[in-house]
Amino acid sequence: MNTKLWIGLIVVVVAGATGVWAFGRGTLSGADAPPAEESYRTETIQRRQIGSTVIATGVIRPQVGAEVRVGSRVSGILKELHVTIGDFVPEGFLLAVLDPTEFEARRGEAEARLETATAEKNYWGLELGRAREMLPEAVITQAEFDAVDRSFNTAVAQVSQAEAALESAEIQLGFTKITAPIGGVVASVSTQVGETVAASFASPTFVTIIDLDRLEVWAYVDETDIGRVEVGQSATFTVDTYMGTDFTGTVTAIQPAAEIVDNVVNYVTLIEIGPTEGKTLRPEMTTTVNIQLDGRDNVLTLPNGAVRRDSEGAYAYVPGPLGPVRRAIRIGFRGSAYTEVLEGLEEGEEVIVGSVQTGS
């Protein structure tokens, strides 16, 4: 009795499972089965400002005159050095002093020669005055008068020569005090106290000063893009030390000579740096530069990834009840991320971005 009961239960379970499988198979494989659901990424047609950019790598460099190598115009022993690397110095700050002993002696010698020349001039001045009084009375001859006059003029010239020598000696003495020609940060110091400086051929460098407020970006623009870059265009750039901060600038010049590195032709585009918002930029920092080209304001746009083309022209896909629907469009300016829509789409409509699977 128990065995028959178990057999009956097994038959019922198998029959029920078979009926469910058959029902499901007949329903889902029939003509009324719902279509498989497809998902697409869409974006909304809306108004925005669009523009295109030229991307380039670059480096921060001092402007012309913003980096000065300060040296000595006279030879001597360095007696004092008043700066170290990293110091900020204002314009006119006393950087170093050479031993002035030799130059002070030269000035004293020039002063003595001037005193002698002045005494000679005064003496011959008196003689010339007496000669003028005696010449009309024939006490002296014309030749004697001319000799006195010549001696006076020679003494005058010697005074002028001595004055020039004294001025030169004072200038040379002044060169022993080396001052900052510009304000800025001391980038390097190459001479130490006690060293002898020889300025016979070239001015030796004491310190290098850089004005960090007068920097610019050298952007290396590829030859394929340089034709679209013009003076006056806006630019933004980033540096690794301030990730997430976009600095602004303006294109000021394009160097005519190309720089060829690894067979790649680039043109150096100079960009004046705008406000740095309290952040310190330094020479030789590498940059990533975006130069802003022409753009459009307040225009209908769709993503560049939604624009498609074939032999019939430009078109886009919009979502429909049975799947993607092709829509012919007319487009205008193309920016770096969005394209202007002139006809075929309205503000607020959705467009499909990316690949589309259609039944055709």
HUDA-V512253 format. One record per residue. N is the residue number from 0. SS is DSSP state (A for helix, B for strand, O for the rest). PHI is phi as a letter, one per 20 degrees, with the letter a starting at -180 (none if undefined). OMEGA is omega in whole degrees, -180 to 180 (none if undefined). Layout:
N_SS_PHI_OMEGA, N_SS_PHI_OMEGA
This chain:
0_O_none_179, 1_A_f_180, 2_A_f_179, 3_A_f_179, 4_A_f_-180, 5_A_f_179, 6_A_f_180, 7_A_f_180, 8_A_f_180, 9_A_f_180, 10_A_f_-180, 11_A_f_-178, 12_A_f_180, 13_A_f_-180, 14_A_f_180, 15_A_f_-180, 16_A_f_180, 17_A_f_180, 18_A_f_179, 19_A_f_-179, 20_A_f_-179, 21_A_f_180, 22_A_f_180, 23_A_f_-178, 24_A_f_-178, 25_A_f_-177, 26_A_f_-172, 27_A_f_-179, 28_O_e_-179, 29_O_e_-178, 30_O_f_-177, 31_O_e_-179, 32_O_f_-179, 33_O_f_179, 34_O_f_177, 35_O_f_-176, 36_O_e_179, 37_O_d_179, 38_O_d_179, 39_O_c_173, 40_B_e_-177, 41_B_c_173, 42_B_c_-176, 43_B_e_174, 44_O_f_180, 45_B_b_-179, 46_B_e_179, 47_B_a_174, 48_B_e_-179, 49_B_c_178, 50_B_a_177, 51_B_d_-176, 52_B_c_169, 53_B_d_-178, 54_B_e_-179, 55_B_b_171, 56_B_e_-177, 57_B_b_180, 58_B_b_179, 59_B_e_-180, 60_B_c_173, 61_B_f_174, 62_O_f_177, 63_O_f_-179, 64_O_n_-179, 65_O_e_175, 66_B_c_-175, 67_B_c_173, 68_B_e_-174, 69_B_e_-180, 70_B_c_-179, 71_O_d_178, 72_O_e_177, 73_O_c_178, 74_O_e_179, 75_B_r_179, 76_B_d_180, 77_B_f_-176, 78_B_e_-178, 79_B_c_174, 80_B_c_-168, 81_O_d_-178, 82_O_c_171, 83_O_c_-179, 84_O_f_179, 85_O_n_179, 86_O_f_170, 87_B_e_-179, 88_B_c_174, 89_O_f_177, 90_O_f_-180, 91_O_n_-178, 92_O_f_180, 93_B_f_-177, 94_B_e_-175, 95_B_b_179, 96_B_c_172, 97_B_e_177, 98_O_f_-173, 99_O_e_-172, 100_A_g_-178, 101_A_f_-177, 102_A_f_174, 103_A_f_178, 104_A_f_178, 105_A_f_178, 106_A_f_178, 107_A_f_178, 108_A_f_179, 109_A_f_178, 110_A_f_180, 111_A_f_178, 112_A_f_178, 113_A_f_178, 114_A_f_179, 115_A_f_-179, 116_A_f_179, 117_A_f_178, 118_A_f_177, 119_A_f_179, 120_A_f_180, 121_A_f_180, 122_A_f_-178, 123_A_f_174, 124_A_f_177, 125_A_f_179, 126_A_g_-180, 127_A_f_178, 128_A_f_178, 129_A_f_-179, 130_A_f_178, 131_A_f_180, 132_A_f_-176, 133_A_e_-176, 134_A_f_-180, 135_O_f_-178, 136_O_e_178, 137_O_m_176, 138_O_f_175, 139_O_c_179, 140_O_e_177, 141_A_f_179, 142_A_f_178, 143_A_f_178, 144_A_f_-180, 145_A_f_179, 146_A_f_178, 147_A_f_-180, 148_A_f_179, 149_A_f_179, 150_A_f_178, 151_A_f_-180, 152_A_f_177, 153_A_f_179, 154_A_f_177, 155_A_f_179, 156_A_f_179, 157_A_f_176, 158_A_f_179, 159_A_f_179, 160_A_f_180, 161_A_f_178, 162_A_f_178, 163_A_f_179, 164_A_f_178, 165_A_f_178, 166_A_f_178, 167_A_f_179, 168_A_f_179, 169_A_f_177, 170_A_f_178, 171_A_f_177, 172_A_f_178, 173_A_f_179, 174_O_f_178, 175_O_f_174, 176_B_d_-174, 177_B_d_-176, 178_B_d_-178, 179_O_f_179, 180_O_f_177, 181_O_c_172, 182_O_e_180, 183_B_r_-178, 184_B_d_178, 185_B_f_-177, 186_B_e_180, 187_B_b_175, 188_B_c_-172, 189_O_d_-179, 190_O_c_-179, 191_O_d_-180, 192_O_g_180, 193_O_n_179, 194_O_f_178, 195_B_e_-179, 196_B_d_177, 197_O_d_-176, 198_O_d_-175, 199_O_f_-176, 200_O_d_-179, 201_O_b_180, 202_O_f_179, 203_O_f_-178, 204_B_e_174, 205_B_e_-178, 206_B_b_172, 207_B_d_-179, 208_B_d_179, 209_B_c_175, 210_O_e_-176, 211_O_f_175, 212_O_e_-178, 213_O_c_177, 214_B_d_177, 215_B_b_179, 216_B_d_170, 217_B_e_179, 218_B_e_-179, 219_B_e_-174, 220_B_e_-180, 221_B_f_-178, 222_O_f_179, 223_O_f_-178, 224_O_d_-171, 225_A_f_-180, 226_A_f_180, 227_A_e_-178, 228_O_e_-179, 229_O_c_176, 230_O_f_179, 231_O_o_179, 232_O_f_178, 233_B_e_180, 234_B_b_171, 235_B_c_178, 236_B_b_178, 237_B_c_174, 238_B_c_-174, 239_A_f_-175, 240_A_f_178, 241_A_c_-180, 242_O_f_-180, 243_O_n_179, 244_O_d_177, 245_O_e_175, 246_B_e_-177, 247_B_d_179, 248_B_a_-179, 249_B_c_178, 250_B_f_-178, 251_B_d_-179, 252_B_a_174, 253_B_c_-178, 254_B_f_-175, 255_B_f_-178, 256_B_e_180, 257_B_e_172, 258_B_d_-176, 259_B_d_179, 260_B_c_-179, 261_O_l_179, 262_O_m_176, 263_B_d_-177, 264_B_e_177, 265_B_c_175, 266_B_c_-178, 267_B_f_178, 268_B_d_-177, 269_B_e_-178, 270_B_c_176, 271_B_f_-176, 272_B_e_177, 273_O_e_180, 274_O_g_-177, 275_O_d_176, 276_O_l_176, 277_O_n_179, 278_O_e_-176, 279_O_e_173, 280_O_e_-176, 281_O_c_179, 282_O_g_177, 283_O_m_171, 284_O_f_178, 285_B_e_-175, 286_B_c_167, 287_B_d_-169, 288_B_d_171, 289_B_d_178, 290_B_e_-176, 291_B_e_176, 292_B_e_-180, 293_B_f_180, 294_B_b_179, 295_B_c_179, 296_B_d_172, 297_B_l_178, 298_B_c_175, 299_B_f_-176, 300_B_c_168, 301_B_c_-178, 302_B_f_178, 303_A_g_-180, 304_A_f_179, 305_A_e_-178, 306_O_e_-180, 307_B_c_-179, 308_B_b_169, 309_B_b_-177, 310_O_f_-179, 311_O_e_179, 312_B_p_-178, 313_B_e_178, 314_B_b_177, 315_B_b_175, 316_B_d_174, 317_B_d_179, 318_B_f_175, 319_B_c_-179, 320_O_f_-180, 321_O_d_180, 322_B_p_-178, 323_B_f_179, 324_B_d_179, 325_B_f_179, 326_B_c_177, 327_B_f_-179, 328_O_c_171, 329_B_c_-174, 330_B_d_179, 331_B_c_-175, 332_B_f_177, 333_B_d_178, 334_O_e_-178, 335_O_f_-179, 336_O_c_-175, 337_B_c_-180, 338_B_c_179, 339_B_f_178, 340_B_d_179, 341_B_e_-180, 342_B_b_172, 343_O_o_179, 344_O_c_-179, 345_O_d_179, 346_O_f_-180, 347_O_n_178, 348_O_f_178, 349_B_d_174, 350_B_c_-179, 351_B_e_-180, 352_B_d_177, 353_O_n_-176, 354_O_f_-179, 355_O_c_174, 356_O_d_180, 357_O_d_-178, 358_O_f_-177, 359_O_f_none
